């Protein structure tokens, strides 16, 4: 019957054994291992609370169906099993319950329990690589308003206006012209001759339009 009771404990997380106490299957939540980038599975352990709890009808119906016997016969068998179990412990015998733990009598007559399921994990850890989603949009609470992450990013980091320098080429040309004019003026001075054409002009004599006949 030990195996049947173990399966009931695993399925229902709790098992009441009169005269012994209540066994609990405790679950430690899964954890995150940041260093190895993985998620560790839940850990399980079995503990014993010494109380006067009694099994429910649901348990006896389950045991009857499991053993293929009548409901009342399941009650009789279970009570006989727990009575024998308690007598063995009170007599100083140690009970090794496979997959559950070891039961023994303490110095003051109490029942000691050493679980064989201490932070046991039934599943291997799961790999959890870090995923960075660029430009992912989500809602952000700002005071009494809700804004998207894109709106907040634009508000906190406004983009600088793009400046165009269309006048730069014209300014460069003007500067070059002024420099050339300055060089010319420094060499020739400021007078009409320096600004005008230096070539001497000789007027040409006009050809006769007609000849007199004598």
PyMOL commands that set and color helices and strands:
alter all, ss='L'
color gray80, all
select helices_A, chain A and resi 2-12+57-67+71-90+149-156+168-188+192-195
alter helices_A, ss='H'
color red, helices_A
select strands_A, chain A and resi 14-17+21-28+31-33+38-40+43-49+95-97+101-105+111-115+126-127+139-142+145-148
alter strands_A, ss='S'
color yellow, strands_A
deselect
rebuild
show_as cartoon
